Amino acid sequence: MPYPLILGIESSCDETAVAIVRGDRTILSHRLAGQEAAHAPYGGVVPEIAARAHVEILPALVEGALADAGVTLHQVDAIAATAGPGLIGGVMVGLVTAKALALAAGKPLVAVNHLEGHALSPRLTDPDLAFPYLLLLVSGGHCQLLRVDGVGTYRRLGTTIDDAAGEAFDKTAKVLGLGYPGGPRVEAAAAQGDPRAVPLPRPLTGTPDPHFSFAGLKSAVLRAHESGRYSVPDIAASFSQAVIDCLVDRTRLALALAGPVEALVVAGGVAANRGVRGALEALATTHGLRFVAPPLWLCTDNGAMIAWAGAERFMAGHSDPLDVAARPRWPLDPNAEKVRGAGVKA
């Protein structure tokens, strides 16, 4: 049986993306339109602006992705789209577009959890990555540790009780006047600073459950900046090191709780940070595990990860009705115990 051809649509935040991926891991095309210029004046994503941009750009991206791949819509085997979690206006734009394409072409629809897109993305470029693996999913809206046992099978070990690491990067960039998007700006500034210059907290490190908290760290950055005692590069470097220390400490604990796994995997936008990747790779080495991270372009939101997650689900026999609803919140592990403050993020 030939590998299926999947068209994937991503629109959960401020990236509009379409990709066509084959089930043998071949990426036939990928188109992406960012919205940095539209959101930069506000220092963060404005949901209404993001949703309108998705409406305006998505049809052309679909046409372009099909043309780049050299296929027609009728040659695609299924249409996959992010159905949540995310900014609900943007999610609805992408999902409704996918429903229309599926209906018009008579193709199955695959509703993809955006977090599953990140969780499975390392398998798109690493065919040797087998289940189970421990995943640190770290992005602008989410910070979780999950044991990935298979497609659709996740056990959450830890989550953020307030802010995600990516959100902390964005807020730190705003405080320091570095601009948007915050992650790359803070990383660039940190390269010029001393990570030991500013005494910043490492929230929750050493506690018995592998949860995260970054709200207090954000507040400490604001106080350090307002004190006038430290340079912007030193604050950025000290903040980055504090985040890395928290991620490594929590991931080390999760490895002790997860049971036997094949690899330590990191995915999500913050996984593009080289300091984070290096520290986690060192942790994996000390535990005798493979370390797997997607290429940098596959860490941030993109259509290829949604197409690939759609392919994995489709090959496992999953599809969804055309009345499937968009979801602003959609936990990968619905049975995970609720933790204080985690209702929004988890």
C-alpha positions as CSV (number, residue, x, y, z in Angstrom):
1,M,0.0,0.0,0.0
2,P,1.5,3.4,-1.0
3,Y,2.2,5.9,1.7
4,P,-0.6,8.5,2.1
5,L,-0.2,12.1,1.0
6,I,-1.4,14.6,3.7
7,L,-2.1,18.3,3.4
8,G,-1.6,20.0,6.7
9,I,-2.8,23.4,7.9
10,E,-1.5,25.3,11.0
11,S,-3.1,28.5,12.3
12,S,-3.2,28.2,16.1
13,C,-1.3,31.4,16.8
14,D,0.6,33.9,14.6
15,E,2.0,31.6,12.0
16,T,0.0,30.6,8.9
17,A,1.4,27.5,7.4
18,V,0.5,24.8,4.9
19,A,2.6,21.7,4.0
20,I,2.2,18.5,2.0
21,V,3.9,15.5,3.6
22,R,4.0,11.8,2.5
23,G,3.8,9.0,5.1
24,D,7.3,8.0,4.3
25,R,8.5,11.3,5.8
26,T,9.0,13.1,2.5
27,I,8.2,16.8,2.8
28,L,6.9,17.7,-0.7
29,S,6.2,21.3,0.1
30,H,6.0,23.8,2.9
31,R,4.8,27.4,2.9
32,L,4.7,29.7,5.9
33,A,3.7,33.3,6.5
34,G,4.6,35.0,9.7
35,Q,3.0,38.0,11.3
36,E,5.9,39.5,13.2
37,A,5.5,43.0,11.7
38,A,1.8,43.1,12.5
39,H,2.3,42.2,16.2
40,A,5.6,43.9,16.9
41,P,4.1,47.3,17.9
42,Y,2.1,45.5,20.6
43,G,5.0,43.4,22.0
44,G,3.0,40.2,21.6
45,V,0.3,38.5,19.6
46,V,-3.1,40.2,19.2
47,P,-5.6,37.5,18.6
48,E,-8.0,39.5,16.3
49,I,-5.1,40.6,14.1
50,A,-3.8,37.1,13.9
51,A,-7.2,35.6,12.9
52,R,-7.7,38.2,10.2
53,A,-4.3,37.5,8.8
54,H,-5.0,33.8,8.6
55,V,-8.2,34.5,6.6
56,E,-6.3,36.7,4.2
57,I,-3.2,34.5,3.5
58,L,-4.4,30.9,3.9
59,P,-6.0,30.3,0.4
60,A,-2.9,31.5,-1.4
61,L,-0.7,29.3,0.9
62,V,-2.8,26.2,0.1
63,E,-2.6,26.9,-3.7
64,G,1.1,27.5,-3.4
65,A,1.8,24.3,-1.4
66,L,-0.1,22.2,-3.9
67,A,1.8,23.8,-6.8
68,D,5.2,23.3,-5.1
69,A,4.4,19.7,-4.5
70,G,3.2,19.2,-8.1
71,V,-0.1,17.6,-7.0
72,T,-3.8,18.5,-7.1
73,L,-6.1,18.6,-4.2
74,H,-7.8,15.4,-5.5
75,Q,-4.4,13.6,-5.3
76,V,-4.1,14.2,-1.6
77,D,-5.4,11.4,0.6
78,A,-6.5,13.4,3.6
79,I,-6.6,17.0,5.0
80,A,-5.2,17.6,8.4
81,A,-5.5,20.8,10.4
82,T,-4.8,22.1,13.9
83,A,-8.1,21.9,15.8
84,G,-6.7,23.2,19.1
85,P,-5.4,24.2,21.5
86,G,-4.6,27.8,20.5
87,L,-6.1,31.2,19.9
88,I,-9.6,30.1,19.0
89,G,-10.1,32.6,16.2
90,G,-7.0,31.4,14.4
91,V,-7.8,27.7,15.0
92,M,-11.3,28.1,13.6
93,V,-9.9,29.7,10.4
94,G,-7.6,26.8,9.7
95,L,-10.1,24.1,10.7
96,V,-12.9,25.6,8.7
97,T,-10.6,25.8,5.6
98,A,-9.7,22.2,6.1
99,K,-13.3,21.1,6.4
100,A,-14.2,23.0,3.2
101,L,-11.3,21.4,1.3
102,A,-12.2,17.9,2.6
103,L,-15.8,18.4,1.7
104,A,-15.1,19.7,-1.8
105,A,-12.6,17.0,-2.6
106,G,-14.3,14.2,-0.8
107,K,-11.3,13.5,1.4
108,P,-11.1,12.5,5.1
109,L,-10.5,15.2,7.7
110,V,-7.9,14.6,10.4
111,A,-8.2,17.0,13.4
112,V,-4.8,17.4,14.9
113,N,-3.9,18.5,18.5
114,H,-1.3,21.2,18.0
115,L,0.6,19.7,21.0
116,E,0.7,16.3,19.3
117,G,2.1,18.1,16.2
118,H,5.0,19.2,18.3
119,A,5.2,15.8,20.2
120,L,5.5,13.8,17.0
121,S,7.6,16.3,15.0
122,P,10.9,14.7,15.9
123,R,9.8,11.5,14.2
124,L,9.3,13.3,10.9
125,T,13.1,13.8,10.6
126,D,14.4,10.9,12.7
127,P,13.0,7.6,11.5
128,D,14.9,5.8,14.2
129,L,13.0,7.5,17.0
130,A,10.9,4.8,18.5
131,F,8.3,4.9,21.3
132,P,8.3,5.3,24.2
133,Y,10.3,8.5,24.7
134,L,10.3,11.3,27.3
135,L,9.3,14.6,25.7
136,L,9.9,18.1,27.0
137,L,7.4,20.2,25.2
138,V,8.4,23.8,25.7
139,S,6.8,26.6,23.7
140,G,5.2,30.0,24.0
141,G,2.0,28.7,25.5
142,H,3.0,25.3,27.0
143,C,5.7,23.7,29.1
144,Q,5.1,20.0,29.8
145,L,7.0,16.8,30.4
146,L,5.3,13.8,28.8
147,R,6.0,10.1,28.3
148,V,5.1,9.4,24.7
149,D,4.0,5.8,24.4
150,G,2.5,6.1,20.9
151,V,0.3,8.1,18.6
152,G,-2.5,9.5,20.8
153,T,-1.0,7.9,24.0
154,Y,0.6,10.3,26.4
155,R,1.2,10.4,30.1
156,R,1.8,13.9,31.5
157,L,4.4,13.9,34.3
158,G,4.8,17.7,34.7
159,T,3.3,21.0,33.5
160,T,3.6,24.7,34.2
161,I,1.5,26.0,37.1
162,D,1.5,29.5,35.7
163,D,3.5,30.8,32.7
164,A,5.2,28.8,30.0
165,A,8.9,29.2,29.3
166,G,8.3,30.8,25.9
167,E,5.9,33.3,27.4
168,A,8.6,34.2,29.9
169,F,11.1,34.8,27.1
170,D,8.6,37.1,25.3
171,K,7.8,39.1,28.5
172,T,11.5,39.4,29.4
173,A,12.2,40.7,25.9
174,K,9.5,43.3,26.3
175,V,10.8,44.4,29.7
176,L,14.3,44.7,28.3
177,G,13.1,46.6,25.2
178,L,14.4,43.9,22.9
179,G,11.3,43.6,20.7
180,Y,9.3,40.7,19.4
181,P,9.5,37.8,18.9
182,G,11.2,37.5,22.3
183,G,13.0,34.2,22.2
184,P,15.5,34.9,19.5
185,R,16.0,38.5,20.8
186,V,16.8,37.3,24.3
187,E,19.1,34.6,23.1
188,A,21.1,37.0,21.0
189,A,21.4,39.5,23.9
190,A,22.3,36.7,26.3
191,A,25.3,35.8,24.1
192,Q,26.9,39.1,25.0
193,G,26.2,38.9,28.8
194,D,27.3,37.1,32.0
195,P,24.9,34.4,33.1
196,R,26.1,34.7,36.7
197,A,25.8,38.5,36.9
198,V,22.2,38.8,38.2
199,P,20.9,36.7,41.1
200,L,17.6,35.3,39.8
201,P,15.4,32.5,41.3
202,R,15.0,29.0,40.0
203,P,11.3,28.4,40.8
204,L,10.3,24.9,41.9
205,T,13.7,23.3,41.5
206,G,14.2,20.5,44.0
207,T,10.5,20.0,44.6
208,P,9.2,16.4,44.3
209,D,6.9,16.8,41.3
210,P,8.4,17.9,37.9
211,H,6.2,21.0,37.4
212,F,7.3,24.4,36.2
213,S,6.7,28.0,37.3
214,F,8.1,31.0,35.5
215,A,5.9,33.9,36.8
216,G,8.2,34.6,39.7
217,L,11.2,34.6,37.4
218,K,9.6,37.2,35.2
219,S,8.9,39.4,38.2
220,A,12.5,39.1,39.3
221,V,13.7,40.1,35.8
222,L,11.5,43.2,36.0
223,R,12.9,44.1,39.4
224,A,16.5,43.6,38.2
225,H,15.9,45.9,35.2
226,E,14.2,48.6,37.3
227,S,17.1,48.6,39.7
228,G,19.4,50.0,37.1
229,R,22.3,47.9,38.5
230,Y,22.6,45.5,35.6
231,S,23.1,45.7,31.8
232,V,20.5,44.3,29.4
233,P,22.9,41.5,28.2
234,D,23.7,40.4,31.7
235,I,20.0,40.3,32.6
236,A,19.2,38.3,29.4
237,A,22.1,35.9,30.1
238,S,21.1,35.4,33.7
239,F,17.5,34.9,32.8
240,S,18.3,32.4,30.1
241,Q,20.5,30.4,32.5
242,A,17.8,30.4,35.1
243,V,15.3,29.0,32.6
244,I,17.8,26.3,31.5
245,D,18.5,25.3,35.1
246,C,14.8,24.9,35.7
247,L,14.2,22.9,32.6
248,V,17.2,20.6,33.3
249,D,16.2,20.1,36.9
250,R,12.6,19.2,36.1
251,T,13.5,17.0,33.2
252,R,16.0,15.1,35.4
253,L,13.3,14.4,37.9
254,A,10.9,13.3,35.1
255,L,13.4,10.8,33.8
256,A,13.5,9.2,37.2
257,L,9.7,8.9,37.2
258,A,9.0,8.0,33.6
259,G,10.3,4.4,33.6
260,P,12.4,3.0,30.7
261,V,12.4,5.2,27.6
262,E,14.2,5.1,24.3
263,A,15.3,8.8,24.2
264,L,15.0,12.2,25.6
265,V,13.3,14.5,23.2
266,V,12.7,18.2,23.2
267,A,10.2,20.0,20.9
268,G,8.4,23.3,20.6
269,G,9.5,26.8,19.9
270,V,11.9,27.1,22.9
271,A,13.6,24.0,21.6
272,A,15.2,26.2,19.0
273,N,17.3,27.9,21.8
274,R,20.8,26.5,21.4
275,G,21.5,26.8,25.1
276,V,18.4,24.8,26.0
277,R,19.3,22.1,23.4
278,G,22.9,21.9,24.7
279,A,22.0,21.5,28.3
280,L,19.4,18.8,27.6
281,E,21.7,16.9,25.3
282,A,24.2,16.8,28.2
283,L,21.5,15.6,30.5
284,A,20.6,12.8,28.1
285,T,24.2,11.8,27.8
286,T,24.6,11.4,31.6
287,H,21.5,9.1,31.5
288,G,22.8,7.0,28.6
289,L,20.0,8.1,26.4
290,R,19.8,9.4,22.8
291,F,18.9,13.0,22.5
292,V,16.6,14.0,19.8
293,A,15.5,17.5,18.7
294,P,13.9,18.6,15.5
295,P,15.7,20.9,13.1
296,L,15.4,24.5,14.2
297,W,12.8,25.4,11.6
298,L,10.6,22.5,12.7
299,C,10.6,23.6,16.4
300,T,8.5,26.7,15.8
301,D,4.9,26.4,14.6
302,N,4.8,25.0,11.0
303,G,2.5,23.1,8.7
304,A,4.9,20.1,8.2
305,M,4.4,19.0,11.8
306,I,0.6,19.1,11.5
307,A,0.8,17.2,8.2
308,W,3.0,14.6,9.8
309,A,0.9,14.2,12.9
310,G,-2.1,13.9,10.5
311,A,-0.2,11.2,8.6
312,E,0.6,9.3,11.7
313,R,-3.0,9.4,12.8
314,F,-4.4,8.6,9.4
315,M,-2.0,5.6,9.0
316,A,-3.3,4.4,12.4
317,G,-6.8,4.5,11.1
318,H,-8.0,7.8,12.6
319,S,-10.2,10.5,10.9
320,D,-12.7,12.9,12.1
321,P,-16.3,14.0,11.2
322,L,-16.8,17.4,9.5
323,D,-18.6,18.7,12.6
324,V,-15.5,18.3,14.8
325,A,-15.2,21.5,17.0
326,A,-12.3,23.8,17.4
327,R,-10.9,23.8,20.9
328,P,-9.1,26.5,22.7
329,R,-7.8,24.0,25.3
330,W,-7.0,20.4,24.5
331,P,-4.8,18.4,26.9
332,L,-2.7,15.6,25.5
333,D,-3.3,13.6,28.7
334,P,-7.0,14.2,29.7
335,N,-6.6,12.0,32.7
336,A,-3.7,13.9,34.2
337,E,-4.2,15.2,37.7
338,K,-5.0,18.9,37.8
339,V,-2.4,21.0,39.4
340,R,-2.7,24.5,40.9
341,G,-2.9,27.1,38.2
342,A,-2.6,24.7,35.4
343,G,-6.2,24.9,34.1
344,V,-5.4,27.3,31.3
345,K,-2.0,26.1,30.2
346,A,-2.3,22.3,30.6
